Structure formats: structure tokens, C-alpha cells
Amino acid sequence: MKLCMIGTGYVGLVSGVCFSDLGNDVICVDKDINKINNLRNSVIPIYEPGLDELVKKNFKAGRLSFTSDLSKAVKSSNIIFICVGTPTKKNGNGADLSQIFSAAKEISKNINSYKIIINKSTVPVTTGDQLEKIILKKNNKKLFSIVSNPEFLREGEAIRDFIYPDRVVIGTSEKKPSKILKQLYSPLISKGAKFLNTSRRAAELIKYASNAFLATKITYINEIANMCEKLNVNVEDVSIGMGMDNRIGGRFLRAGPAYGGSCFPKDTKAILDTAYKFKINLSLIKSVIKSNENRSKLLTNRIFKLLNNNLKNKKICFLGVTFKANTDDMRDSSCVKIIPALSKKGAFIDYYDPTGEKKEFKNVKNVKFKNSIKSALMNSDLIIIHTEWNDFKSINFKKIMKKNNFKLFDMRNIYSLEKMKRDKINYFSIGR
């Protein structure tokens, strides 16, 4: 099939590359000409394991192309995916849909035959209705179908999640696009993915409801971890015991920093904004957002206590600053709040992350990027494991550290309590 992906961000690029790997002809469109030129030269704008190899393979095979010419791409494609950003509005909690509507207007000018127009971006319920109205202004309804097809890709696991999805959700009440899209996704369905054909509005809500629920699980176990610390209980035992119940499941029950990234923070706010518009009280999600926002403050205060509330001239090392491992995404990472707070108290902060230096800290006083774990650790008073990169799971702290009185705060519970006790390391973790 001939596909057009509008937007080469996380969703558009990963989905487009994976569709081409399934044998489809895919055109990825972006108005950023520098990004397009880089992609043509296999320079990938995001960190996602395995993505660069797939881009090279399918570009060389001629199934994958990159362009800034949206008009030509739309005209030569049968299926058009809208994969642009829907960030939180600057002055509110709702999703900014300006890029979605701009893409729809451009598509409407270039419909020359029947097109299936799929919204893959995360959008509030009724956005598909609005897209239909925009395109109807210039086109007969027989020439297009508007479908919601939410993505469920985890950063760092996106390629695997595309190839082996739990489910494929198609939101349309029309038989023609449903039949075509079931055929498009048939290689994934044959591997065990469940196929759900539902209404467009239901598909839009499935995405938001799913992310809000996962955010709730993370927030819940973080609050239970707070309780465990007071009761001298190991939160990992609690998580395992809960996860053994098939109704609950063990995934997303790992205590740690606040949730972050490109989805959970903005999607929980956006579903709340939709609820306000329809006069619905989503009190649980409201509490989740508040608890998550307080999480970084709680961890910052814990760091203060670990250093006896005297941070002046203390050397603190952060291992990992991205919101999770296997991504370079800094959006809503706890570090963005914690590190400046420590800097204001007079601490000197060195950090190492496998994805390199971060612009978020360039103007923060006394914060430096180090290009190795060893150089970051050197002479630290406190070491903080913030992100669970594999690089940090087998560090010989005793061998690297010259001083004996350093403290280690493991925010991801990577190391066992027994090992740290054997190594006589002054070790602190979450909920244990």
C-alpha cells in the first residue's frame, strides 16, 4: 500500500519506518527541510534502539522516502497518517491541536482520489469530528474517510511495540476503511495482535484512558513506596505480591521518580481538560496529576536530608537524566526540577547520560556533563541513580570511588540491599 506519514517525530518516523519494513511504500513528510535532509542521509533525530538500521535498510530498498512536499505526498498516497505533535497548551491543560488542523487543511487541498485519512496523534475526543468538518469544506464525503488509529508505542521499545502490539485499534463506523486497514495491519494481527474496530470517538478515548490508567499505576506504587519507608516494608515485595493477581498485573508497579516523557504528563492533563468541557469530574486523575507533581519535591527533600540539609559545596553525581532508559527524551524528567533545586542550594552537580549532554542544564549554575561514568562519580559526596540504563547496573563503586563516606541514592532500586550491605556502601533506595 502507498502510505503518507505527516510528521517525522517519534510516532510518525517509527510507524513509517516499520510500515515500510512490512513491504509498504511510505513517504514521510516534514516541513523541517534540515530534518528531511538528515533523514535522507540516515541521520536520525531521535534516540530509539534499532531505528537507524531500519531507516537505512528500507531507504536503500526504495520503500521509504522523505520529503517536505506535502502536496505531492498526499496525491500519490492511498492512506494518510497525521502524526504531528499535540503538546499541552502554553496557557492551559488542553492539547494544542494547531498542527493537527493545519495538516488537515493542507490535506483537503490535495485530495485527488479516495483517501483514508488517519489521525495517529493523541487527541481529545471529538477531534475526528472537527477534522471531518475541515475537509468537507473542500471535498465530497465520498472522497475521504476520517479514522482514529491511536498508537501505543513506548519510547525505547517502540519498534518492538509496533511489530508485536497488544492490540490494533481502528476507530471508524465505515466498512471500506475498516476492511483496508485490517489488511494493512494483517502482518501484525497474524502474529497475535488483537484487532478492535470501534467508533472514532471511542478510539480517541481509549488512548487517553489507557495512558491515564498507567500513570495512575505508577503514582499509586510511588505512594505505597512512601508508606513502605515508614513501615520498614520492602515495596518490591508488595509490587510482586500485587502483580501476581491477574486482575492487577505487575507492569508499571515499579516505584521510582515521577512519571515523565512525551505522553503521560500531557495526556493526563488533556483528558482532564476534556472532562471540564463536558462537566465531568475525573477526581482520580486530578489526584494522580497532583501526586506526581509533588513526587519531585518529595525526592528533592529526601536528597536534602541525605546531606543533612547542608548542600553548599557538596558534590552530587547524577547517573542518567532522561525520564527513562533507552531514550534521549527529557520532557518532564524529574531531573529538570531536582537538579536546579540542588544547584540553588549551592551544590555542584556532575551528570552522565548515555545520550549525551542536555540543553536543559546549560544555563544552570554549577552543573556539568561528564563523558564517562568514572569521571562523573569522581569525588562525589552523593551519587544518585536517576535512570535505569543498563550501563549503571554493574558499577564497582568501591573500586572507582576514592572516598569511603559517599552516599548512594538509588531511585530505581537497581541494586540489592544485601549486596550494598556486603560492600559496606551507605545505600538508600525507594520504598525499601
C-alpha positions in Angstrom: 0.0 0.0 0.0 1.1 3.6 -0.5 1.3 5.5 2.8 2.0 9.1 3.7 3.1 10.0 7.2 2.7 13.7 8.1 5.2 14.5 10.8 8.6 12.8 11.4 8.5 13.0 15.2 8.5 9.9 17.4 5.2 8.4 16.2 5.4 9.3 12.5 9.0 8.2 12.0 8.9 4.9 13.9 5.5 4.0 12.4 6.5 5.0 8.9 9.8 3.1 9.0 8.1 0.0 10.4 5.3 0.1 7.8 7.9 0.2 5.1 9.7 -2.7 6.6 6.4 -4.7 6.2 6.6 -4.0 2.5 4.6 -0.8 2.0 5.7 2.2 0.1 6.0 5.0 2.7 6.6 8.7 2.2 7.5 10.6 5.4 6.7 14.3 5.3 8.0 17.1 7.4 8.2 20.9 6.9 11.6 21.0 8.5 13.9 20.7 5.5 17.0 20.2 7.6 15.4 17.2 9.3 14.4 15.7 5.9 17.9 16.1 4.5 19.4 14.5 7.6 16.9 11.6 7.3 17.9 11.1 3.7 21.5 10.7 5.0 20.4 8.3 7.7 20.9 10.9 10.5 18.1 10.1 13.0 16.6 13.0 15.0 15.6 10.8 18.0 17.3 8.1 20.0 15.5 4.8 19.6 17.3 1.5 19.6 17.4 -0.2 16.2 15.7 2.7 14.3 18.8 3.8 12.3 19.3 0.3 10.9 15.7 0.1 9.7 15.8 3.5 8.1 19.0 2.6 6.2 17.6 -0.7 5.1 14.2 0.5 3.8 15.5 3.7 2.3 18.1 1.7 0.3 15.3 -0.7 -0.8 13.3 2.2 -2.1 10.3 1.6 0.1 11.0 4.6 2.3 11.4 8.2 1.2 11.5 11.6 2.9 10.1 14.9 1.6 8.9 18.3 2.5 6.5 18.4 -0.4 3.2 17.5 1.4 1.0 18.2 -1.7 2.8 15.6 -3.8 3.0 13.1 -1.0 -0.8 13.3 -0.3 -1.7 13.0 -4.0 0.5 9.9 -4.5 -0.8 8.0 -1.4 -3.9 6.0 -0.6 -3.6 6.2 3.2 -2.5 9.4 5.0 -1.5 9.3 8.6 -1.4 12.5 10.7 1.4 12.1 13.2 2.1 15.7 14.3 2.6 16.9 17.9 -0.2 17.7 20.3 1.6 19.4 23.2 -0.1 20.9 26.2 -1.3 24.5 25.5 1.0 27.2 26.9 -1.8 28.8 29.0 -3.8 25.8 30.0 -4.1 22.0 30.3 -5.7 21.2 27.0 -4.0 19.8 23.9 -2.7 22.2 21.3 -4.3 21.0 18.1 -3.0 23.7 15.8 -0.6 21.3 14.0 -3.4 18.7 13.5 -5.8 21.3 12.0 -3.0 22.8 9.8 -2.2 19.3 8.4 -6.0 18.7 7.7 -6.3 22.0 5.8 -3.2 21.0 3.6 -4.6 17.6 3.0 -8.0 19.0 2.0 -6.4 21.0 -0.8 -4.7 17.9 -2.3 -7.3 15.1 -2.4 -7.4 13.8 -6.0 -8.9 10.4 -5.3 -10.4 8.4 -2.3 -8.1 8.8 0.7 -8.2 7.2 4.2 -7.1 10.0 6.5 -5.9 8.6 9.8 -5.3 10.5 12.9 -2.5 8.7 14.8 -1.6 11.7 17.0 -3.0 11.7 20.5 -6.1 14.0 20.5 -9.1 14.7 22.7 -12.4 13.1 21.9 -14.3 14.7 19.0 -11.1 15.8 17.2 -12.0 13.4 14.4 -15.4 15.2 14.0 -13.6 18.5 13.7 -11.2 17.1 11.1 -14.1 15.8 9.0 -15.7 19.3 9.0 -12.4 20.9 7.8 -12.0 18.5 4.9 -15.7 18.6 4.0 -15.3 22.3 3.2 -13.4 21.5 0.0 -14.2 17.8 -0.7 -17.1 15.5 -1.3 -17.6 13.0 1.6 -17.2 10.1 -0.9 -13.6 11.1 -1.4 -12.3 10.5 2.1 -12.8 8.7 5.4 -11.5 10.1 8.7 -10.3 7.3 11.1 -8.8 7.3 14.5 -5.9 4.9 14.9 -4.1 5.6 18.2 -0.5 4.5 18.8 0.7 2.6 21.8 4.5 2.9 21.4 6.8 3.1 24.4 9.9 5.2 24.0 12.9 2.8 23.9 10.7 -0.1 23.0 8.9 1.5 20.0 9.9 -0.9 17.2 9.1 -4.0 19.2 5.8 -2.4 20.3 4.9 -1.7 16.6 5.8 -5.2 15.4 4.2 -7.1 18.4 1.4 -4.8 19.6 -1.1 -5.9 22.2 -3.9 -4.5 20.1 -4.6 -2.5 16.9 -7.5 0.0 17.5 -9.3 1.3 14.4 -12.0 4.0 15.1 -14.5 4.2 12.2 -18.0 3.1 11.6 -17.4 2.8 7.8 -16.8 -0.6 6.3 -14.5 0.4 3.5 -11.6 1.9 5.5 -12.0 -0.8 8.2 -11.5 -3.5 5.7 -8.5 -1.8 4.1 -6.8 -1.1 7.4 -7.3 -4.6 8.7 -5.5 -5.7 5.5 -2.7 -3.1 6.2 -2.2 -4.4 9.8 -2.7 -8.1 8.8 1.0 -9.0 9.3 0.7 -7.8 12.9 -2.7 -9.4 13.5 -1.3 -12.7 12.2 1.4 -12.5 15.0 -1.3 -12.3 17.7 -2.3 -8.7 17.9 -6.0 -8.2 18.8 -7.9 -6.1 16.2 -10.6 -3.8 17.6 -12.9 -1.9 15.3 -14.8 0.7 17.3 -16.3 4.1 16.9 -14.0 7.0 16.2 -14.7 8.7 19.5 -14.1 5.5 21.4 -10.7 5.0 19.8 -9.7 8.6 20.7 -10.7 8.0 24.3 -9.1 4.6 24.5 -5.7 6.2 24.1 -6.2 8.8 26.8 -7.9 6.4 29.2 -5.0 3.9 28.8 -2.3 6.4 29.5 -4.2 7.9 32.4 -4.6 4.4 33.9 -0.9 3.6 33.5 0.0 6.9 35.0 -2.3 6.1 37.9 -0.4 2.7 38.5 2.9 4.5 38.6 1.6 7.1 41.0 -0.1 4.5 43.2 3.0 2.4 43.7 5.1 5.6 44.4 2.6 6.5 47.2 2.7 2.9 48.5 6.6 3.2 48.5 6.3 6.3 50.7 4.2 4.1 53.1 6.7 1.2 53.0 9.6 3.5 54.0 7.7 4.5 57.2 6.7 0.9 58.0 10.0 -0.8 57.2 8.5 -2.9 54.4 10.1 -3.6 51.0 8.0 -2.1 48.3 9.3 -4.7 45.8 7.7 -7.5 47.8 4.4 -5.5 47.7 4.7 -5.0 43.9 5.4 -8.7 43.3 2.5 -9.7 45.6 0.1 -7.4 43.8 1.3 -8.3 40.3 0.6 -11.9 40.9 -3.1 -11.1 40.8 -4.0 -11.3 37.1 -6.6 -8.6 37.6 -3.8 -6.2 38.5 -0.6 -7.3 36.7 3.0 -6.4 37.6 3.7 -3.9 34.8 4.1 -0.3 35.8 4.3 -1.2 39.5 7.9 -0.1 40.0 8.5 2.6 42.5 10.8 5.5 41.5 10.7 9.1 40.3 7.7 10.9 38.9 6.4 9.7 35.6 7.5 11.9 32.6 8.1 11.8 28.9 6.1 12.7 25.9 2.8 11.1 26.8 1.7 10.7 30.5 2.1 14.3 31.7 0.3 15.9 28.7 -2.3 13.2 28.2 -3.5 13.2 31.9 -3.9 16.9 31.7 -5.7 16.8 28.3 -8.2 14.2 29.4 -8.9 16.3 32.5 -9.4 19.3 30.2 -11.9 17.4 28.1 -13.7 16.4 31.3 -14.1 20.0 32.3 -15.5 20.9 28.9 -18.2 18.2 29.3 -18.7 18.9 33.0 -17.4 15.6 34.2 -15.5 15.1 37.4 -12.4 13.0 36.9 -11.3 13.3 40.6 -9.0 10.3 40.5 -6.9 11.6 37.5 -6.9 15.0 39.1 -5.3 13.5 42.2 -2.8 11.5 40.1 -1.5 14.7 38.5 -1.2 16.4 41.8 0.6 13.5 43.4 3.0 13.2 40.5 3.8 16.9 40.6 4.6 16.5 44.3 6.8 13.5 43.7 9.9 15.5 42.5 9.5 17.8 45.6 9.5 14.8 47.9 12.6 13.3 46.3 14.3 16.7 46.4 13.6 17.0 50.1 14.9 13.5 50.6 18.2 14.5 48.9 18.4 17.5 51.3 18.0 15.2 54.3 20.7 12.7 53.0 23.1 15.7 53.0 21.9 16.9 56.4 20.3 20.0 54.8 23.7 21.4 54.0 24.3 21.3 50.3 26.8 24.1 50.0 29.8 23.0 48.0 28.7 19.3 48.1 29.5 17.3 45.1 26.5 15.4 43.7 26.6 13.0 40.8 23.6 12.1 38.7 23.7 8.8 36.6 21.1 9.3 33.9 18.9 12.3 33.5 16.4 11.2 30.9 12.9 10.3 32.1 13.5 6.6 31.4 16.2 4.4 29.9 16.7 3.8 26.1 15.5 7.3 25.1 17.0 10.8 24.9 13.7 12.4 25.9 14.0 15.0 28.7 10.3 16.0 28.7 9.0 16.2 32.3 12.1 14.3 33.6 12.3 14.6 37.4 15.9 15.9 36.9 14.6 19.1 35.2 13.1 20.1 38.6 15.5 18.4 41.0 18.9 19.5 39.6 18.2 23.3 39.5 16.8 23.0 43.1 20.1 21.4 44.3 22.1 24.0 42.4 20.2 26.8 44.2 21.3 25.4 47.5 25.0 25.6 46.5 25.7 22.1 45.3 28.0 21.2 42.5 26.4 18.7 40.1 28.1 16.4 37.6 26.0 14.1 35.4 26.5 11.4 32.9 23.8 10.1 30.5 24.5 7.7 27.6 22.6 10.0 25.2 24.9 12.9 25.9 24.8 16.5 27.2 21.4 18.1 27.7 20.5 21.7 26.8 18.1 21.8 29.8 21.2 22.3 32.1 23.4 24.5 30.0 22.3 27.7 31.9 22.1 26.0 35.4 24.9 27.1 37.7 27.5 24.6 38.7 26.1 21.7 36.5 28.5 19.9 34.3 28.2 17.0 31.8 30.8 14.3 32.1 31.6 11.9 29.2 32.1 8.8 31.3 30.6 7.2 34.4 34.0 7.2 36.2 34.6 11.0 35.7 31.1 11.8 36.8 31.5 9.7 40.0 34.9 11.1 41.0 35.0 12.7 44.5 31.2 12.7 44.9 29.5 13.1 48.2 26.3 11.7 46.9 25.6 9.6 43.9 22.1 9.5 42.5 20.9 6.8 40.1 18.1 8.5 38.3 17.6 6.5 35.1 17.8 2.7 34.9 20.2 2.4 32.0 22.0 -1.0 31.7 25.3 0.9 31.9 24.6 1.6 35.6 23.6 -1.9 36.8 27.1 -3.3 37.4 29.2 -0.5 38.7 32.1 -1.3 41.1 31.6 1.8 43.3 34.2 0.8 45.8 36.9 0.5 43.1 36.1 3.8 41.4 35.4 6.0 44.5 38.4 7.3 46.4 36.5 8.4 49.4 34.7 6.0 51.7 32.0 8.2 53.2 30.0 8.7 50.0 26.3 8.0 49.9 24.4 6.3 47.1 20.7 7.1 46.4 19.3 4.5 44.0 16.0 6.0 42.7 15.4 2.9 40.6 16.2 0.1 43.1 18.7 -1.3 40.7 21.0 -2.8 43.4 20.1 -5.3 46.0 20.1 -4.3 49.7 22.2 -7.3 50.5 24.9 -6.5 48.0 25.2 -2.9 49.2 25.4 -4.1 52.8 28.1 -6.6 51.9 30.1 -3.9 50.1 29.6 -1.5 53.1 28.1 1.2 50.9 26.0 3.9 52.5 23.0 3.0 50.4 19.5 4.4 50.1 16.6 3.4 47.8 12.9 3.9 47.2 10.4 2.2 49.5 12.9 -0.3 50.9 
